Amino acid sequence: MEINLVSEGLKFMVLGMLVVFVFLVILVQVMKLQAKIINKYFPEKAPDVAPAASTNATQEAHHVAAIVAAVSEFRKQS
């Protein structure tokens, strides 16, 4: 009654890896199905479009003013 422990270990390793692989495949499929169901019953709302041109221009002007002030302060210290 000779039992080869290496072959038994390899069998258990392959069995364990297959169980994990099958579980992960099932998990991915369930997550995809869940995403489809959620998107069907709870669709994403379209974002409100704000007047971006005036807001961006104002923000850019403030950024430029802050940079100019920082550079002028730095040059005063040097």
PyMOL CGO cylinders between C-alpha atoms (Angstrom):
from pymol import cmd
from pymol.cgo import CYLINDER

trace = [
    CYLINDER, 0.00, 0.00, 0.00, 2.27, 2.65, -1.34, 0.3, 1, 1, 1, 1, 1, 1,
    CYLINDER, 2.27, 2.65, -1.34, 0.83, 6.14, -1.57, 0.3, 1, 1, 1, 1, 1, 1,
    CYLINDER, 0.83, 6.14, -1.57, 2.65, 8.70, -3.64, 0.3, 1, 1, 1, 1, 1, 1,
    CYLINDER, 2.65, 8.70, -3.64, 2.28, 11.89, -1.59, 0.3, 1, 1, 1, 1, 1, 1,
    CYLINDER, 2.28, 11.89, -1.59, 3.59, 14.12, -4.37, 0.3, 1, 1, 1, 1, 1, 1,
    CYLINDER, 3.59, 14.12, -4.37, 0.93, 12.99, -6.84, 0.3, 1, 1, 1, 1, 1, 1,
    CYLINDER, 0.93, 12.99, -6.84, -1.77, 13.28, -4.18, 0.3, 1, 1, 1, 1, 1, 1,
    CYLINDER, -1.77, 13.28, -4.18, -0.57, 16.80, -3.38, 0.3, 1, 1, 1, 1, 1, 1,
    CYLINDER, -0.57, 16.80, -3.38, -0.65, 17.75, -7.06, 0.3, 1, 1, 1, 1, 1, 1,
    CYLINDER, -0.65, 17.75, -7.06, -4.18, 16.36, -7.40, 0.3, 1, 1, 1, 1, 1, 1,
    CYLINDER, -4.18, 16.36, -7.40, -5.38, 18.44, -4.46, 0.3, 1, 1, 1, 1, 1, 1,
    CYLINDER, -5.38, 18.44, -4.46, -3.58, 21.52, -5.79, 0.3, 1, 1, 1, 1, 1, 1,
    CYLINDER, -3.58, 21.52, -5.79, -5.22, 21.20, -9.22, 0.3, 1, 1, 1, 1, 1, 1,
    CYLINDER, -5.22, 21.20, -9.22, -8.60, 20.53, -7.63, 0.3, 1, 1, 1, 1, 1, 1,
    CYLINDER, -8.60, 20.53, -7.63, -8.27, 23.61, -5.42, 0.3, 1, 1, 1, 1, 1, 1,
    CYLINDER, -8.27, 23.61, -5.42, -7.18, 25.81, -8.30, 0.3, 1, 1, 1, 1, 1, 1,
    CYLINDER, -7.18, 25.81, -8.30, -10.11, 24.60, -10.41, 0.3, 1, 1, 1, 1, 1, 1,
    CYLINDER, -10.11, 24.60, -10.41, -12.57, 25.31, -7.61, 0.3, 1, 1, 1, 1, 1, 1,
    CYLINDER, -12.57, 25.31, -7.61, -11.20, 28.85, -7.22, 0.3, 1, 1, 1, 1, 1, 1,
    CYLINDER, -11.20, 28.85, -7.22, -11.23, 29.42, -10.99, 0.3, 1, 1, 1, 1, 1, 1,
    CYLINDER, -11.23, 29.42, -10.99, -14.83, 28.24, -11.34, 0.3, 1, 1, 1, 1, 1, 1,
    CYLINDER, -14.83, 28.24, -11.34, -15.87, 30.39, -8.38, 0.3, 1, 1, 1, 1, 1, 1,
    CYLINDER, -15.87, 30.39, -8.38, -14.25, 33.47, -9.93, 0.3, 1, 1, 1, 1, 1, 1,
    CYLINDER, -14.25, 33.47, -9.93, -15.89, 32.85, -13.31, 0.3, 1, 1, 1, 1, 1, 1,
    CYLINDER, -15.89, 32.85, -13.31, -19.28, 32.52, -11.64, 0.3, 1, 1, 1, 1, 1, 1,
    CYLINDER, -19.28, 32.52, -11.64, -18.60, 35.67, -9.59, 0.3, 1, 1, 1, 1, 1, 1,
    CYLINDER, -18.60, 35.67, -9.59, -17.76, 37.70, -12.70, 0.3, 1, 1, 1, 1, 1, 1,
    CYLINDER, -17.76, 37.70, -12.70, -20.90, 36.51, -14.49, 0.3, 1, 1, 1, 1, 1, 1,
    CYLINDER, -20.90, 36.51, -14.49, -23.10, 37.34, -11.49, 0.3, 1, 1, 1, 1, 1, 1,
    CYLINDER, -23.10, 37.34, -11.49, -21.56, 40.81, -11.25, 0.3, 1, 1, 1, 1, 1, 1,
    CYLINDER, -21.56, 40.81, -11.25, -22.22, 41.44, -14.96, 0.3, 1, 1, 1, 1, 1, 1,
    CYLINDER, -22.22, 41.44, -14.96, -25.82, 40.30, -14.56, 0.3, 1, 1, 1, 1, 1, 1,
    CYLINDER, -25.82, 40.30, -14.56, -26.22, 42.51, -11.49, 0.3, 1, 1, 1, 1, 1, 1,
    CYLINDER, -26.22, 42.51, -11.49, -24.86, 45.51, -13.42, 0.3, 1, 1, 1, 1, 1, 1,
    CYLINDER, -24.86, 45.51, -13.42, -27.35, 44.93, -16.25, 0.3, 1, 1, 1, 1, 1, 1,
    CYLINDER, -27.35, 44.93, -16.25, -30.25, 44.64, -13.82, 0.3, 1, 1, 1, 1, 1, 1,
    CYLINDER, -30.25, 44.64, -13.82, -29.24, 47.77, -11.92, 0.3, 1, 1, 1, 1, 1, 1,
    CYLINDER, -29.24, 47.77, -11.92, -28.79, 49.78, -15.14, 0.3, 1, 1, 1, 1, 1, 1,
    CYLINDER, -28.79, 49.78, -15.14, -32.19, 48.60, -16.35, 0.3, 1, 1, 1, 1, 1, 1,
    CYLINDER, -32.19, 48.60, -16.35, -34.14, 49.64, -13.26, 0.3, 1, 1, 1, 1, 1, 1,
    CYLINDER, -34.14, 49.64, -13.26, -31.94, 52.53, -12.07, 0.3, 1, 1, 1, 1, 1, 1,
    CYLINDER, -31.94, 52.53, -12.07, -30.48, 54.26, -15.15, 0.3, 1, 1, 1, 1, 1, 1,
    CYLINDER, -30.48, 54.26, -15.15, -27.96, 57.04, -14.68, 0.3, 1, 1, 1, 1, 1, 1,
    CYLINDER, -27.96, 57.04, -14.68, -29.34, 60.53, -15.00, 0.3, 1, 1, 1, 1, 1, 1,
    CYLINDER, -29.34, 60.53, -15.00, -27.82, 62.84, -17.57, 0.3, 1, 1, 1, 1, 1, 1,
    CYLINDER, -27.82, 62.84, -17.57, -25.62, 65.48, -15.93, 0.3, 1, 1, 1, 1, 1, 1,
    CYLINDER, -25.62, 65.48, -15.93, -26.89, 69.03, -15.97, 0.3, 1, 1, 1, 1, 1, 1,
    CYLINDER, -26.89, 69.03, -15.97, -25.01, 71.15, -18.47, 0.3, 1, 1, 1, 1, 1, 1,
    CYLINDER, -25.01, 71.15, -18.47, -23.89, 74.45, -16.96, 0.3, 1, 1, 1, 1, 1, 1,
    CYLINDER, -23.89, 74.45, -16.96, -22.70, 77.45, -18.92, 0.3, 1, 1, 1, 1, 1, 1,
    CYLINDER, -22.70, 77.45, -18.92, -19.10, 76.32, -18.92, 0.3, 1, 1, 1, 1, 1, 1,
    CYLINDER, -19.10, 76.32, -18.92, -17.62, 79.08, -21.07, 0.3, 1, 1, 1, 1, 1, 1,
    CYLINDER, -17.62, 79.08, -21.07, -18.22, 81.96, -18.66, 0.3, 1, 1, 1, 1, 1, 1,
    CYLINDER, -18.22, 81.96, -18.66, -17.35, 79.89, -15.58, 0.3, 1, 1, 1, 1, 1, 1,
    CYLINDER, -17.35, 79.89, -15.58, -14.12, 78.60, -17.11, 0.3, 1, 1, 1, 1, 1, 1,
    CYLINDER, -14.12, 78.60, -17.11, -13.11, 82.06, -18.27, 0.3, 1, 1, 1, 1, 1, 1,
    CYLINDER, -13.11, 82.06, -18.27, -13.69, 83.51, -14.81, 0.3, 1, 1, 1, 1, 1, 1,
    CYLINDER, -13.69, 83.51, -14.81, -11.78, 80.70, -13.11, 0.3, 1, 1, 1, 1, 1, 1,
    CYLINDER, -11.78, 80.70, -13.11, -8.93, 81.04, -15.58, 0.3, 1, 1, 1, 1, 1, 1,
    CYLINDER, -8.93, 81.04, -15.58, -8.74, 84.78, -14.94, 0.3, 1, 1, 1, 1, 1, 1,
    CYLINDER, -8.74, 84.78, -14.94, -8.55, 84.14, -11.18, 0.3, 1, 1, 1, 1, 1, 1,
    CYLINDER, -8.55, 84.14, -11.18, -5.82, 81.54, -11.68, 0.3, 1, 1, 1, 1, 1, 1,
    CYLINDER, -5.82, 81.54, -11.68, -3.79, 83.89, -13.87, 0.3, 1, 1, 1, 1, 1, 1,
    CYLINDER, -3.79, 83.89, -13.87, -4.16, 86.70, -11.32, 0.3, 1, 1, 1, 1, 1, 1,
    CYLINDER, -4.16, 86.70, -11.32, -3.00, 84.39, -8.51, 0.3, 1, 1, 1, 1, 1, 1,
    CYLINDER, -3.00, 84.39, -8.51, 0.03, 83.25, -10.53, 0.3, 1, 1, 1, 1, 1, 1,
    CYLINDER, 0.03, 83.25, -10.53, 1.00, 86.82, -11.40, 0.3, 1, 1, 1, 1, 1, 1,
    CYLINDER, 1.00, 86.82, -11.40, 0.71, 87.86, -7.75, 0.3, 1, 1, 1, 1, 1, 1,
    CYLINDER, 0.71, 87.86, -7.75, 2.81, 84.88, -6.61, 0.3, 1, 1, 1, 1, 1, 1,
    CYLINDER, 2.81, 84.88, -6.61, 5.53, 85.58, -9.16, 0.3, 1, 1, 1, 1, 1, 1,
    CYLINDER, 5.53, 85.58, -9.16, 5.66, 89.28, -8.27, 0.3, 1, 1, 1, 1, 1, 1,
    CYLINDER, 5.66, 89.28, -8.27, 5.95, 88.42, -4.54, 0.3, 1, 1, 1, 1, 1, 1,
    CYLINDER, 5.95, 88.42, -4.54, 8.71, 85.93, -5.27, 0.3, 1, 1, 1, 1, 1, 1,
    CYLINDER, 8.71, 85.93, -5.27, 10.64, 88.50, -7.28, 0.3, 1, 1, 1, 1, 1, 1,
    CYLINDER, 10.64, 88.50, -7.28, 10.30, 91.07, -4.48, 0.3, 1, 1, 1, 1, 1, 1,
    CYLINDER, 10.30, 91.07, -4.48, 11.91, 88.62, -2.02, 0.3, 1, 1, 1, 1, 1, 1,
    CYLINDER, 11.91, 88.62, -2.02, 14.88, 87.84, -4.28, 0.3, 1, 1, 1, 1, 1, 1,
]
cmd.load_cgo(trace, "trace")
